Amino acid sequence: MAPFTHTVAFLSMLTTTAFFSTFVVSQPPLDAAEQESVYRILESVNSGIPWRSLFPDDLCSSSPHGVVCDYFSDAGTPHVTELSFGFVSDYSPNPPCDSNSTLDPSLLAPLSHLRKLFFYKCFTQTEVPFPDFSPLASQNRSSSLEELVFVENQGLVGSLDGKIRSLRSLRRLVLTGSGVSGGISDGFGELVNLEQLTLSRNKFKGEILMSAFQNLKKLRVLDLSDNGLEGNVPESIGNLTEVLKIDLSYNAFSGRMPEILKGLKSLEFLDLSYNRFGNYGVPLFLAEMPSLREVYLSGNFLGGKIPEMWGNLGGIRGIGLSGLGLVGDIPKSMGVHLRNVCYLGLDNNMLQGFVPEEFGNLEFVSELNLENNNLSGRLPFSAGFLSKLGGKLKLEGNLDICIDEALRSAKISARLGQLKVCRQPDIPQTALFNVNSCPRLHHASLMAIILTGLLLLCVLNRPCLFLAS
């Protein structure tokens, strides 16, 4: 949706806002310095909207959707606590940004109780340096900011160096889909209250200092995916004892996958895929992480066989081992222990042997990707299992896998139609006669054998008088 359309949609909601504002219970007015600060910030985000004439009254009584106030102390003194910009949807009609949006952090100085600052697609066409928030804190005052969120702001550039380290109250830092570059410095170590650090899809590069995460004891989400980070994963990542999610995918990390991760007993989501981790095999320390629910290692040439380590990992719902250079058979134990798995990716390896029959007992699986391996033999799944997966059972590139004619002709999935039909086994002639199916023939044959034996005995020993008689 174009910025102009966002502006029209936003303005159309102002009548409703004004209507409800007439019923607001009388409260002390917002401080004049805070009111002026909000006006100037609104004008810097979108100068095409006459904010002062549209909202001439107290902004804590009548304000745009993205301006939130709260009341403090027994006197009920109001203060601005949240500012959100960028039209997200009709359900979140924040003040729309224009193509010349800017942000001067000094305008935030009067907002002593500001806890959240949110920007969605505000800095997209004109390059804007990442703001320096350090003036918000001084020797006499600490910053109140707890959430700093920038989503899909491609025009936001520069680095973070020294610009956020003074925000000691920060709990959430989200910067995703921007042009911000440079390294990830040790300044994050001073944000001791941080619970979420999401820096995905930016242009960060270089190595991360080993001590970068040493003091982030409260961190629960770490997402550095889709950047240009390289070198070894910092050992200080092992200090994140409360972390639930770690996503380092789509970078250039190398060396071994860090064994120190096994000490993170609360970790549920681990994504190390598409890096440059070395040829050390699938890490066995995963077996010591029973809280894992999703683990993705794809796109790293780890090599080796799939280890027998699944006994303690029955809670896993998603596992990606694609493109690892794996060889050997698929362990049957994966089908025995991974009872809750929904996604299993073993494609683009060099796996051999049969598809484990135990996979057919995976009750919750919705996608099973085995394509581009060297698997062979009859597909061991029932018609019901094949129907459940449909096109999400991926077997292409395994030239020696076959399927029974009955399953192929059932047209359960177009993908199955590409598999060859299994040949019926050759049946030896001696096996054509079934004793139980021909009882009379069996009885006659048995009598003939007995008579032949008696005649032979007579010839070799003495005259058979009872036969002559």
C-alpha positions in Angstrom: 0.0 0.0 0.0 1.4 3.4 -1.0 2.3 6.0 1.7 -0.5 8.3 0.4 -3.1 5.5 0.9 -1.8 5.0 4.4 -2.3 8.6 5.1 -5.9 8.6 3.8 -6.7 5.5 5.9 -5.2 7.1 9.0 -7.0 10.4 8.6 -10.3 8.6 8.1 -10.0 7.2 11.6 -9.5 10.6 13.3 -13.3 11.3 13.5 -13.7 8.2 15.7 -10.8 9.3 17.8 -12.2 12.8 18.3 -15.7 11.4 19.2 -14.4 9.2 22.0 -12.1 11.9 23.3 -15.1 14.0 24.4 -15.9 11.3 27.0 -12.5 11.2 28.6 -12.6 11.9 32.3 -10.8 15.1 33.3 -7.1 14.5 34.2 -4.2 16.8 34.8 -2.8 17.9 31.4 0.3 16.6 29.7 3.4 18.6 30.5 3.9 21.3 27.8 7.5 20.2 27.1 6.3 16.6 26.4 3.4 17.9 24.3 5.8 20.0 22.1 8.2 17.1 21.9 5.5 14.7 20.5 4.4 17.3 18.0 7.9 17.8 16.7 8.5 14.0 16.4 5.2 13.6 14.5 6.3 16.3 12.1 9.7 14.8 11.6 8.1 11.4 10.7 5.4 12.9 8.4 5.5 16.6 7.7 2.5 16.4 5.3 -0.1 15.9 8.1 -1.1 19.0 10.2 -0.7 17.3 13.5 -1.2 20.5 15.7 -4.5 21.4 14.1 -5.8 17.8 14.0 -4.9 17.3 17.7 -5.0 20.7 19.3 -5.9 19.4 22.8 -4.0 17.5 25.4 -2.3 14.6 23.6 -2.9 12.2 26.5 -6.7 12.9 26.2 -6.9 13.0 22.4 -4.0 11.6 20.4 -3.1 9.5 17.3 -3.2 5.8 17.6 0.5 5.3 18.2 0.8 7.8 21.0 0.2 6.1 24.4 0.2 7.8 27.8 0.1 6.5 31.4 -0.6 8.1 34.7 1.9 8.2 37.5 1.7 9.1 41.3 -1.3 9.7 43.4 -2.0 12.9 41.5 -2.4 11.0 38.3 0.3 13.0 36.4 0.3 11.9 32.7 3.4 11.0 30.8 4.0 9.7 27.2 5.1 6.1 27.5 4.9 4.7 23.9 5.5 6.1 20.4 4.7 3.8 17.4 5.1 5.0 13.8 4.4 3.3 10.5 1.0 2.1 9.3 0.9 -1.7 10.0 -2.8 -2.4 9.4 -6.3 -1.1 10.0 -6.0 -2.8 13.4 -2.7 -0.9 14.2 -3.2 2.4 12.4 0.0 4.1 13.7 0.8 7.5 12.3 2.1 6.9 8.7 5.6 7.8 7.7 6.5 9.6 4.5 9.5 9.3 2.2 11.4 12.0 4.0 11.0 10.6 7.6 13.8 11.5 10.0 14.5 11.0 13.7 16.4 13.3 16.0 16.9 11.5 19.4 17.3 14.9 21.1 13.6 15.4 20.6 13.0 12.4 23.0 14.8 14.1 25.9 11.7 15.6 27.5 9.9 12.2 27.4 11.3 11.0 30.7 8.9 8.1 31.0 9.1 6.8 27.4 9.3 3.0 27.5 8.7 1.9 23.9 9.8 3.3 20.5 8.6 1.5 17.4 9.2 2.2 13.6 7.8 0.1 10.8 8.8 1.0 7.2 9.6 4.6 8.1 13.1 5.0 6.7 12.9 3.3 3.3 13.8 5.7 0.5 16.2 8.3 2.0 19.2 7.1 3.9 19.0 8.0 7.6 21.9 7.3 10.0 21.0 5.0 12.9 20.2 7.4 15.7 22.6 8.0 18.6 20.5 7.4 21.8 23.4 8.0 24.2 22.2 11.5 25.1 19.0 10.0 26.7 21.1 8.9 29.7 23.3 11.1 31.8 25.0 11.0 35.2 21.8 12.3 36.8 19.3 10.3 34.8 19.0 6.9 33.3 17.1 6.1 30.2 13.6 4.7 30.8 13.4 3.1 27.3 12.6 -0.6 27.5 11.7 -1.5 23.9 13.5 -0.2 20.8 12.1 -1.7 17.6 13.0 -1.0 13.9 11.3 -3.3 11.4 11.8 -3.1 7.6 13.7 0.2 7.4 16.1 -0.4 4.5 17.2 3.3 4.5 18.5 3.1 8.0 22.3 3.0 7.7 25.5 3.4 9.7 26.6 1.4 12.7 25.5 0.8 16.3 28.9 1.6 17.8 28.3 3.4 21.1 24.8 4.5 20.2 22.7 2.2 22.5 25.1 1.1 25.2 23.7 3.7 27.7 20.1 2.3 27.4 20.5 0.2 30.5 16.8 -0.4 31.0 16.4 -1.9 27.5 14.6 -5.3 27.5 13.9 -5.6 23.7 16.2 -4.5 20.9 14.8 -5.4 17.5 16.5 -4.2 14.3 15.5 -6.2 11.3 15.5 -5.5 7.6 17.8 -2.5 7.6 21.0 -1.3 6.0 22.8 -1.0 9.4 26.4 -2.4 9.1 29.6 -2.7 11.0 30.4 -5.1 13.7 28.6 -6.4 16.8 30.6 -4.8 19.6 30.9 -5.6 23.2 28.6 -2.7 24.0 25.8 -5.2 24.2 27.4 -6.5 27.4 26.3 -3.4 29.2 22.6 -4.0 28.4 22.2 -6.3 31.4 18.4 -6.3 31.4 18.1 -7.3 27.7 15.6 -10.2 27.2 15.4 -10.1 23.3 18.2 -9.2 20.9 17.1 -9.5 17.3 19.5 -8.2 14.7 18.4 -10.2 11.6 18.6 -9.3 7.9 21.0 -6.4 8.3 24.5 -5.9 7.0 26.6 -6.7 10.1 29.9 -8.4 9.4 33.1 -9.6 11.0 33.8 -11.6 14.1 32.0 -11.2 17.4 34.1 -10.6 20.5 34.3 -13.6 22.7 32.9 -11.6 25.7 30.0 -10.0 23.8 27.2 -11.9 25.6 28.9 -12.4 28.9 26.6 -10.3 31.0 23.3 -11.0 29.3 22.0 -13.3 31.9 18.3 -12.4 31.3 18.4 -12.9 27.5 15.7 -15.3 26.2 15.9 -14.6 22.4 19.1 -14.2 20.4 18.6 -13.8 16.6 21.6 -12.7 14.5 20.4 -14.5 11.3 21.0 -13.4 7.7 24.1 -11.1 8.2 27.8 -11.5 7.3 29.1 -12.5 10.7 32.1 -14.9 10.6 34.7 -16.7 12.8 33.9 -18.8 15.8 30.7 -18.5 17.8 31.7 -16.6 21.0 32.2 -18.8 24.0 30.2 -16.3 26.0 27.0 -17.6 24.4 27.2 -20.4 27.0 26.4 -17.8 29.7 22.9 -17.3 28.3 21.4 -19.7 30.8 17.8 -18.4 30.3 17.8 -18.4 26.5 15.0 -20.1 24.7 15.9 -19.3 21.1 19.2 -19.0 19.3 19.2 -18.3 15.5 22.6 -17.8 13.9 21.6 -19.0 10.4 22.7 -17.5 7.1 26.1 -16.1 8.3 29.7 -17.3 7.8 30.5 -18.8 11.2 33.1 -21.5 11.0 35.0 -24.1 13.1 33.1 -26.5 15.3 29.6 -26.1 16.4 30.1 -24.9 19.9 29.8 -27.7 22.4 29.2 -25.1 25.2 25.6 -24.9 23.9 24.9 -28.2 25.7 24.8 -26.3 29.0 21.8 -24.2 27.9 19.2 -26.4 29.5 16.2 -24.1 28.7 17.0 -23.9 24.9 14.1 -24.9 22.7 15.0 -23.5 19.3 18.5 -23.8 17.7 19.3 -22.7 14.1 22.9 -22.9 12.9 22.0 -23.6 9.3 23.8 -22.2 6.3 27.1 -21.3 7.8 30.6 -22.7 7.3 31.0 -25.0 10.2 33.6 -27.7 9.6 33.7 -31.4 8.8 33.2 -32.7 12.3 30.0 -34.6 12.0 26.6 -34.1 13.5 27.4 -32.8 17.0 26.8 -35.4 19.7 26.2 -32.9 22.4 22.6 -32.4 21.0 21.8 -35.7 22.9 22.3 -33.7 26.1 19.8 -31.1 25.3 16.4 -32.7 26.0 14.5 -29.4 26.0 15.1 -28.9 22.3 12.0 -28.6 20.2 13.5 -27.5 16.9 17.1 -27.9 15.6 18.3 -26.9 12.2 21.9 -27.6 11.0 21.3 -27.7 7.2 23.8 -26.3 4.7 27.0 -27.0 6.7 29.2 -29.7 5.3 29.5 -31.7 8.6 30.0 -35.1 7.0 29.9 -38.5 8.7 26.9 -40.7 9.5 23.7 -39.9 11.4 24.6 -40.8 15.0 22.4 -43.0 17.2 21.5 -40.2 19.7 17.8 -39.8 19.6 16.7 -41.5 22.8 16.5 -38.2 24.8 15.1 -36.0 22.1 11.6 -37.2 21.8 10.2 -33.7 22.2 11.7 -32.4 18.9 9.1 -31.2 16.5 11.4 -29.9 13.7 14.8 -31.2 12.6 16.8 -30.1 9.5 19.8 -32.1 8.5 19.8 -31.2 4.8 22.9 -30.8 2.7 25.4 -31.9 5.4 27.3 -34.5 3.3 25.9 -37.4 5.4 26.6 -41.0 4.4 25.4 -44.4 5.5 22.0 -45.6 6.5 19.2 -43.7 8.2 19.0 -45.0 11.8 15.7 -46.8 12.6 15.9 -45.2 16.0 14.9 -41.8 14.5 11.5 -43.3 13.7 11.3 -44.9 17.1 12.2 -41.9 19.3 11.2 -38.8 17.3 7.5 -39.4 18.0 6.5 -35.7 18.1 8.4 -34.6 14.9 6.4 -32.6 12.4 9.2 -31.7 10.0 12.2 -34.0 9.1 14.6 -32.9 6.5 17.4 -35.3 5.4 17.5 -34.3 1.7 20.6 -33.5 -0.4 22.9 -35.9 1.4 24.5 -39.2 0.3 22.4 -41.5 2.5 22.1 -45.1 1.4 20.0 -48.2 2.2 16.3 -48.5 2.8 13.8 -45.9 4.1 13.1 -47.0 7.7 9.7 -48.6 8.1 9.5 -47.0 11.5 9.0 -43.6 9.8 5.5 -44.8 9.0 4.7 -44.6 12.7 5.4 -40.9 13.0 1.9 -39.7 14.0 2.4 -35.9 13.7 4.8 -35.7 10.8 3.6 -33.3 8.1 6.7 -33.1 5.9 9.3 -35.7 5.3 12.1 -34.7 2.8 14.4 -37.4 1.7 15.1 -36.3 -1.9 18.5 -36.4 -3.6 20.1 -39.2 -1.7 21.0 -42.8 -2.8 18.2 -44.6 -1.0 16.8 -47.8 -2.4 14.2 -50.5 -2.0 10.5 -50.7 -1.6 8.7 -47.6 0.0 7.5 -49.1 3.3 4.5 -46.8 4.0 0.8 -47.5 4.1 -1.7 -45.8 1.9 -3.0 -43.8 4.9 0.4 -42.5 5.7 1.1 -41.5 2.1 -2.3 -39.7 1.9 -1.6 -37.7 5.0 1.7 -36.4 3.7 0.6 -36.0 0.1 3.1 -33.8 -1.7 5.1 -33.2 1.5 6.7 -36.6 1.1 9.7 -35.7 -1.1 11.6 -38.6 -2.6 12.9 -37.3 -5.9 16.5 -38.0 -6.8 16.5 -41.5 -5.3 16.6 -43.6 -8.4 16.4 -47.0 -6.7 13.3 -46.4 -4.6 10.3 -48.2 -5.8 6.6 -48.3 -4.9 4.0 -51.1 -5.1 1.7 -50.9 -8.1 -1.4 -50.7 -5.9 -0.1 -47.6 -4.2 1.0 -45.9 -7.4 -2.2 -46.6 -9.2 -4.2 -45.1 -6.2 -2.9 -41.7 -7.3 -2.3 -40.5 -3.8 0.2 -38.0 -4.9 1.7 -36.9 -8.2 5.1 -37.2 -6.7 4.6 -40.9 -6.1 3.7 -41.3 -9.7 7.3 -40.5 -10.6 8.6 -43.6 -8.7 9.2 -46.8 -10.5 7.0 -49.8 -9.7 8.6 -52.6 -7.6 9.1 -55.9 -9.5 7.3 -58.9 -8.1 9.8 -61.4 -6.7 10.5 -64.5 -8.8 8.9 -67.6 -7.3 10.8 -70.9 -7.6 9.0 -73.9 -9.3 9.4 -76.0 -6.2 7.4 -73.5 -4.3 4.4 -73.6 -6.7 2.9 -76.6 -5.0 1.4 -75.9 -1.6 0.9 -79.0 0.5 -2.0 -77.6 2.4 -3.9 -76.5 -0.7 -3.6 -80.0 -2.3 -4.2 -82.6 0.4 -5.1 -85.5 -1.9 -2.1 -85.1 -4.1 0.1 -85.0 -1.1 -1.4 -88.3 0.3 -0.9 -90.1 -3.0 2.7 -88.9 -3.3 3.5 -90.0 0.2 2.1 -93.6 -0.5 4.2 -93.8 -3.7 7.4 -93.0 -1.8 6.6 -95.6 0.9 6.0 -98.4 -1.7 9.2 -97.5 -3.6 11.2 -97.8 -0.4 9.8 -101.2 0.5 10.6 -102.5 -3.0 14.2 -101.3 -2.7 14.5 -102.9 0.7 13.3 -106.3 -0.7 15.8 -106.3 -3.6 18.8 -105.5 -1.4 18.0 -108.0 1.4 15.6 -111.0 0.9 12.6 -112.1 -1.1 9.5 -110.1 -0.3 7.1 -113.0 0.2 4.3 -110.8 1.4 4.5 -108.9 -1.9 4.6 -112.1 -4.0 1.6 -113.4 -2.2 
